[in-house]
Amino acid sequence: MSFFTDVEQEELTVSRMIIHVIGRQDEEFHPETEVPVQEEGFFRSRILSEASDAVHEFAEGSLVKPIIERMAEEEIGFEQGGQELARLFARDHVRQATSGAFFVFQLNAGAHTRFYALIKYDYREVVELSQQGGRNVLRAIVQAFVKERKAIQKICIVRVVGGVAQPMVSAADRMHPAPDLTDYFARYLGVWRNRDDAELSDKLDEAMRKALMDVRDFLPEGGVPGALRRMKQALQPRGSLTNDDIVDAALHAANRPGDEQVRSRIERKMRMHLRRQGLDDVTFRPEARIFRTRPREFVRTAEEVRVEYPAEQMGQSVNRTERDGIITYTVTTRRIVEDGTLSSKSRPNG
């Protein structure tokens, strides 16, 4: 939910809403009127839980962006703007798509910031237990909205500051492998992916490394390098990764400590660094190279001795052992190709 700042999360309220039934492409569109905000807490929590870091940006010529800006500036009414947004969505709704409800929400977060959330929500058929004539009666409710995350088929959240829609938007589409959108939803919104898989993969690699550095005191033998290897080995076969997958791999790399406080710290640090790298709640398939490429590793001892080596040499020309609190590094080589001294300026400070 880091698309919203902490302050925005505290102040966020659903202030207006409109709902349209969206059917097959050949069905006639019927504009609906604005409805009073109902179940505000339910929809607010759904929007917060779906608000991943932004990887999409408005393209020039987007039809959605100027409509939202005119709504925010009150050049057109919320009802009129919501109807136009729904009409455009219904126009692009492909024949294979399932029917559902298309919501437009206005959310307020302070004096100068508004958000607009566009959500395609699946219907669910549920059964309600009620009393009738002193007997239990089951009643089918076809048009029900449930809390489960997969019920939200498509979502886009737009931040508007001072009447101007910000370029980066939070968008997700259940019908396409994350974080990509189906062609018709991307075309409807007028957005493109601002960050590709290469950039996201590099950010993930950095987040894993930094998180493990923060919890190095709780890692088993092998330290950060060994834990990073185990973490990547655990993630490599999983395909598309969620934040939960990455946290689970971090706990696996730490040999799943039994201390609840240690587990909590590892999870907290991992999520913190995912957030700092702009990956909060972003699901994507990392490039295979980050699992194959192993970084150079180093250790620096209390005696100001530094050992640096290619990670793939651990267990081959470089070996580490720990016994009775003593850590020993052994480097085996056929020949030394460089041997010299460093100036005092090159020496790290304690």
C-alpha positions, -999 to 999 in steps of 0.1 A, spaced: 0 0 0 30 23 -2 15 41 -32 -1 61 -4 21 79 21 16 72 58 -1 106 62 -24 98 33 -33 64 47 -44 81 80 -65 108 63 -79 87 34 -117 86 32 -141 75 4 -161 106 -3 -181 98 -35 -189 67 -55 -208 56 -86 -214 20 -99 -221 7 -134 -229 -28 -145 -205 -38 -173 -216 -66 -195 -204 -81 -228 -191 -58 -255 -223 -60 -275 -245 -50 -246 -259 -15 -245 -243 8 -219 -268 24 -194 -254 53 -174 -262 52 -137 -265 80 -111 -242 87 -83 -250 67 -51 -244 77 -15 -212 63 -1 -220 30 16 -197 5 34 -169 31 34 -146 10 55 -150 -21 33 -141 -3 1 -114 19 17 -96 -13 30 -99 -30 -4 -83 0 -21 -55 3 5 -48 -34 2 -45 -32 -36 -24 -1 -38 9 -14 -49 39 8 -58 35 24 -92 51 9 -123 28 25 -149 27 60 -162 1 80 -181 10 83 -218 3 114 -238 -32 112 -253 -47 93 -224 -85 98 -224 -89 89 -187 -64 114 -173 -81 146 -185 -116 134 -174 -102 128 -139 -85 162 -138 -118 179 -149 -136 160 -121 -110 171 -95 -113 207 -107 -151 204 -107 -153 215 -143 -176 185 -147 -196 169 -119 -185 136 -103 -216 118 -117 -209 130 -152 -172 122 -151 -180 88 -135 -204 80 -163 -179 90 -190 -152 68 -174 -176 39 -173 -188 45 -209 -152 44 -221 -145 12 -201 -177 -5 -215 -167 5 -250 -133 -13 -247 -147 -43 -227 -137 -73 -248 -162 -100 -257 -143 -127 -236 -144 -106 -204 -168 -115 -176 -196 -92 -165 -191 -73 -133 -194 -39 -116 -173 -9 -126 -167 14 -96 -154 49 -96 -144 63 -62 -133 97 -52 -111 96 -21 -99 126 -1 -66 129 17 -60 164 29 -69 198 15 -50 196 -18 -49 158 -26 -75 136 -41 -74 101 -53 -96 84 -79 -99 46 -79 -113 28 -109 -122 -8 -101 -137 -37 -121 -152 -59 -94 -164 -94 -101 -198 -105 -88 -199 -135 -65 -229 -157 -57 -233 -162 -20 -259 -177 3 -273 -158 32 -288 -175 62 -318 -156 76 -349 -162 97 -384 -165 82 -414 -176 101 -392 -189 129 -372 -211 106 -338 -208 91 -339 -199 54 -311 -198 29 -314 -170 3 -291 -167 -27 -276 -133 -34 -261 -131 -69 -247 -96 -69 -225 -97 -39 -190 -82 -34 -166 -101 -12 -134 -93 6 -112 -119 -11 -84 -102 -31 -90 -121 -64 -126 -106 -66 -110 -74 -78 -103 -80 -115 -88 -46 -124 -78 -15 -105 -62 18 -111 -55 45 -85 -47 80 -96 -33 107 -73 -44 143 -81 -26 172 -65 -39 207 -70 -61 195 -99 -33 178 -118 -32 140 -121 3 128 -113 20 108 -140 26 75 -121 -4 54 -113 -10 22 -93 -26 -3 -116 -31 -41 -115 -50 -66 -137 -58 -101 -125 -63 -113 -161 -26 -108 -170 7 -119 -154 17 -91 -130 27 -64 -133 16 -61 -169 -20 -52 -178 -42 -67 -205 -40 -47 -237 -75 -33 -235 -72 -22 -199 -38 -4 -207 -54 11 -238 -84 23 -218 -63 39 -191 -37 52 -216 -7 40 -196 26 23 -202 51 4 -181 76 29 -167 98 3 -151 107 -29 -169 116 -63 -155 153 -56 -157 150 -26 -134 126 -44 -110 150 -73 -109 179 -51 -100 158 -34 -73 149 -68 -59 185 -80 -58 195 -48 -39 166 -52 -15 175 -87 -6 212 -79 -1 205 -49 21 178 -66 42 201 -95 49 229 -71 59 205 -56 84 198 -89 101 233 -105 97 236 -111 134 207 -136 132 220 -155 101 235 -190 103 270 -200 94 280 -185 60 266 -151 70 251 -127 44 267 -144 13 254 -178 23 220 -165 32 217 -146 -1 225 -178 -20 199 -198 -1 173 -170 -7 179 -169 -44 178 -207 -46 144 -207 -29 130 -180 -52 143 -192 -85 117 -219 -92 87 -198 -80 80 -177 -112 61 -145 -104 71 -133 -70 49 -115 -44 63 -97 -13 51 -126 8 72 -150 -13 103 -128 -8 98 -126 30 93 -164 32 126 -169 13 144 -145 37 131 -166 66 142 -198 48 176 -183 43 178 -176 81 169 -213 88 135 -203 100 145 -191 135 123 -202 164 124 -169 181 93 -149 172 111 -116 177 138 -126 153 113 -137 127 94 -105 131 126 -84 126 136 -103 95 102 -98 80 101 -61 90 135 -54 74 127 -73 42 95 -54 37 112 -21 46 138 -26 19 112 -37 -7 94 -5 0 125 16 -3 132 0 -37 97 8 -49 86 -29 -48 59 -27 -21 31 -51 -32 46 -53 -67 43 -88 -82 66 -96 -111 88 -123 -127 124 -115 -120 150 -120 -148 169 -152 -145 202 -134 -145 198 -122 -109 197 -159 -98 227 -169 -119 249 -138 -113 266 -140 -79 281 -108 -66 316 -102 -53 316 -108 -15 338 -95 12 344 -97 49 362 -72 72 375 -84 105 379 -66 138 416 -66 131 410 -45 99 417 -74 76 396 -74 44 390 -104 22 372 -99 -11 364 -127 -36 340 -138 -63 310 -154 -47 313 -185 -69 347 -192 -54 332 -199 -20 337 -236 -13 363 -239 -41 394 -216 -38 379 -198 -8 367 -217 23 352 -206 56 350 -225 88 337 -216 122 348 -235 154 347 -224 190 339 -189 181 369 -186 157 362 -179 120 389 -191 96 391 -181 59 414 -202 37 424 -190 2 440 -216 -21 457 -205 -53 482 -217 -79 498 -183 -82 495 -147 -69 491 -122 -97 493 -90 -77 510 -83 -44 516 -49 -29 507 -23 -4 480 4 -1 484 40 9 472 50 43 443 70 25 430 37 10 427 20 44 392 20 58 385 38 90 375 17 120 
